[in-house]
């Protein structure tokens, strides 16, 4: 069976490993990834498994937010003393077209 995010999640669910065991597995997978000489697509499952295991550790060890903390949203202006720069419509369209062309080249 190949290693991937699904197999990592299945292992976490079925085995209920300790944090130390999860960290050990992450180290083994990272060593495998670092030493990989083949096609990148063939190691992608191990990369996804490391991501899943790291996410598990993060959510498991995240402190629970206290209900007594009252967070408020600051919806004030980011630049309070000035107004944003106004651009002409044709400049906006040219800039957008250039950005779109640049992103299209990356997807090829």
Residue frames as qw, qx, qy, qz and C-alpha x, y, z in Angstrom:
[[0.000, 0.890, 0.456, 0.000, 0.00, 0.00, 0.00],
 [0.415, 0.442, -0.030, 0.795, 1.37, 3.42, -0.90],
 [0.278, -0.462, -0.455, 0.709, 1.68, 6.19, 1.62],
 [0.027, 0.490, 0.336, 0.804, -0.67, 9.14, 1.18],
 [0.249, -0.289, 0.290, -0.878, -2.88, 11.46, 3.22],
 [0.798, -0.215, -0.223, -0.518, -5.69, 8.89, 3.37],
 [0.816, -0.034, -0.543, 0.197, -3.44, 6.13, 4.68],
 [0.243, 0.229, -0.495, 0.802, -1.98, 8.54, 7.25],
 [0.479, -0.276, 0.117, -0.825, -5.45, 9.55, 8.44],
 [0.873, -0.140, -0.391, -0.257, -6.49, 5.89, 8.58],
 [0.630, 0.095, -0.594, 0.492, -3.41, 5.10, 10.69],
 [0.057, -0.268, 0.378, -0.884, -4.22, 7.98, 13.04],
 [0.678, -0.231, -0.070, -0.694, -7.82, 6.81, 13.41],
 [0.907, -0.072, -0.395, -0.128, -7.15, 3.10, 13.83],
 [0.713, 0.080, -0.494, 0.491, -3.94, 3.18, 15.87],
 [0.361, -0.913, -0.112, -0.152, -4.43, 6.33, 17.97],
 [0.740, 0.161, -0.273, 0.594, -0.65, 6.89, 18.08],
 [0.418, -0.726, -0.196, 0.509, 1.01, 9.14, 20.63],
 [0.218, 0.959, -0.095, -0.156, 2.40, 12.49, 19.58],
 [0.341, -0.628, 0.646, 0.270, 5.90, 11.00, 19.77],
 [0.613, 0.148, 0.746, 0.213, 4.90, 8.20, 17.38],
 [0.459, 0.832, 0.311, -0.010, 3.37, 10.70, 14.96],
 [0.018, -0.921, 0.331, 0.206, 6.53, 12.84, 15.10],
 [0.512, -0.344, 0.740, 0.267, 8.66, 9.73, 14.48],
 [0.609, 0.466, 0.624, 0.151, 6.55, 8.86, 11.44],
 [0.273, 0.955, 0.044, -0.110, 6.88, 12.42, 10.14],
 [0.249, -0.750, 0.550, 0.272, 10.67, 12.17, 10.49],
 [0.596, -0.015, 0.763, 0.249, 10.75, 8.87, 8.58],
 [0.520, 0.712, 0.465, 0.079, 8.61, 10.31, 5.79],
 [0.082, 0.968, -0.156, -0.181, 10.71, 13.48, 5.61],
 [0.423, -0.505, 0.681, 0.320, 13.86, 11.37, 5.32],
 [0.602, 0.320, 0.701, 0.209, 12.24, 9.41, 2.50],
 [0.352, 0.902, 0.247, -0.027, 11.25, 12.65, 0.76],
 [0.139, -0.888, 0.355, 0.256, 14.69, 14.25, 1.23],
 [0.424, -0.367, 0.769, 0.306, 16.44, 11.17, -0.19],
 [0.702, 0.503, 0.484, -0.138, 14.01, 10.67, -3.09],
 [0.248, -0.384, 0.562, 0.689, 15.73, 10.48, -6.48],
 [0.296, 0.355, 0.827, 0.319, 12.77, 9.54, -8.66],
 [0.038, -0.505, -0.462, -0.728, 9.88, 11.37, -10.27],
 [0.123, -0.139, 0.391, -0.901, 8.28, 14.03, -8.05],
 [0.672, -0.164, -0.249, -0.678, 4.80, 12.64, -8.74],
 [0.750, -0.066, -0.657, 0.023, 5.80, 9.30, -7.18],
 [0.374, -0.064, -0.617, 0.690, 6.70, 10.89, -3.83],
 [0.260, -0.391, -0.112, -0.876, 3.67, 13.21, -3.67],
 [0.717, -0.450, -0.479, -0.231, 1.75, 10.75, -1.48],
 [0.654, -0.230, -0.439, 0.572, 4.45, 10.91, 1.20],
 [0.115, 0.187, -0.081, 0.972, 4.36, 14.71, 1.09],
 [0.503, -0.433, -0.306, -0.682, 0.59, 14.65, 1.53],
 [0.757, -0.374, -0.524, 0.109, 0.95, 12.20, 4.43],
 [0.445, -0.058, -0.348, 0.823, 3.41, 14.53, 6.18],
 [0.176, -0.302, -0.091, -0.932, 0.95, 17.40, 5.72],
 [0.673, -0.437, -0.441, -0.403, -1.88, 15.32, 7.21],
 [0.722, -0.290, -0.492, 0.390, 0.23, 14.23, 10.18],
 [0.262, 0.075, -0.211, 0.939, 1.42, 17.79, 10.85],
 [0.378, -0.389, -0.234, -0.807, -2.18, 19.03, 10.66],
 [0.736, -0.413, -0.533, -0.067, -3.18, 16.35, 13.17],
 [0.575, -0.191, -0.417, 0.678, -0.51, 17.49, 15.62],
 [0.043, 0.208, -0.015, 0.977, -1.45, 21.14, 15.17],
 [0.530, -0.432, -0.320, -0.656, -5.16, 20.62, 15.78],
 [0.761, -0.352, -0.531, 0.119, -4.54, 18.25, 18.67],
 [0.567, -0.240, -0.324, 0.719, -2.13, 20.60, 20.43],
 [0.022, 0.501, 0.171, 0.848, -3.96, 23.84, 19.70],
 [0.024, -0.154, -0.649, 0.745, -5.09, 25.60, 22.88],
 [0.032, -0.656, -0.738, -0.154, -8.82, 25.90, 23.35],
 [0.049, 0.445, 0.039, 0.893, -9.94, 29.50, 23.11],
 [0.091, -0.295, -0.686, 0.659, -11.27, 30.94, 26.30],
 [0.015, 0.714, 0.645, 0.273, -14.85, 32.14, 26.21],
 [0.288, -0.806, -0.259, 0.447, -13.87, 35.15, 28.31],
 [0.333, -0.233, 0.348, 0.845, -11.83, 36.66, 25.47],
 [0.393, 0.779, 0.407, -0.271, -13.83, 39.28, 23.61],
 [0.435, -0.057, 0.470, 0.766, -12.33, 39.82, 20.19],
 [0.331, 0.783, 0.278, -0.447, -13.52, 42.78, 18.17],
 [0.647, 0.406, 0.417, 0.494, -13.14, 43.48, 14.50],
 [0.141, -0.622, 0.067, 0.767, -11.35, 46.68, 13.55],
 [0.540, 0.577, 0.557, 0.256, -13.08, 47.77, 10.38],
 [0.047, -0.882, 0.043, 0.467, -11.34, 51.14, 10.25],
 [0.616, 0.769, -0.169, -0.021, -9.47, 52.36, 7.22],
 [0.898, -0.072, 0.001, 0.434, -6.06, 50.80, 6.68],
 [0.409, 0.166, 0.019, 0.897, -4.70, 54.20, 5.66],
 [0.110, -0.720, -0.613, 0.308, -6.73, 56.50, 7.89],
 [0.108, -0.698, -0.039, 0.707, -5.32, 59.89, 6.82],
 [0.084, 0.378, -0.547, -0.742, -5.33, 59.45, 3.04],
 [0.792, 0.358, 0.183, -0.460, -7.59, 58.30, 0.29],
 [0.745, -0.011, 0.592, 0.308, -6.67, 55.37, -1.96],
 [0.048, -0.369, 0.497, 0.784, -5.20, 56.18, -5.36],
 [0.678, 0.518, 0.350, -0.387, -7.82, 56.38, -8.07],
 [0.331, -0.204, 0.722, 0.572, -6.84, 54.69, -11.34],
 [0.492, 0.345, -0.265, -0.754, -8.37, 55.32, -14.72],
 [0.883, 0.124, 0.323, -0.318, -10.54, 52.50, -16.03],
 [0.766, 0.574, -0.288, -0.019, -8.21, 51.81, -18.99],
 [0.108, 0.612, -0.720, 0.309, -5.21, 51.45, -16.64],
 [0.649, -0.204, 0.602, -0.418, -7.18, 49.02, -14.47],
 [0.908, 0.336, 0.110, -0.224, -8.08, 46.94, -17.52],
 [0.554, 0.663, -0.491, 0.114, -4.48, 46.93, -18.83],
 [0.174, -0.525, 0.741, -0.380, -3.12, 45.91, -15.45],
 [0.787, -0.023, 0.484, -0.381, -5.68, 43.14, -15.11],
 [0.853, 0.492, -0.115, -0.127, -4.95, 41.87, -18.62],
 [0.326, 0.662, -0.639, 0.217, -1.21, 41.82, -17.91],
 [0.422, -0.361, 0.722, -0.413, -1.74, 39.92, -14.67],
 [0.877, 0.193, 0.283, -0.337, -4.07, 37.47, -16.39],
 [0.723, 0.597, -0.347, -0.008, -1.51, 36.86, -19.15],
 [0.042, 0.599, -0.733, 0.319, 1.21, 36.32, -16.55],
 [0.620, -0.171, 0.646, -0.412, -0.92, 33.76, -14.69],
 [0.885, 0.382, 0.031, -0.264, -1.85, 32.00, -17.93],
 [0.490, 0.642, -0.583, 0.090, 1.86, 31.52, -18.70],
 [0.244, -0.443, 0.773, -0.384, 2.40, 29.86, -15.32],
 [0.783, 0.046, 0.467, -0.407, -0.36, 27.30, -15.88],
 [0.741, 0.531, -0.338, -0.236, 1.18, 26.02, -19.13]]
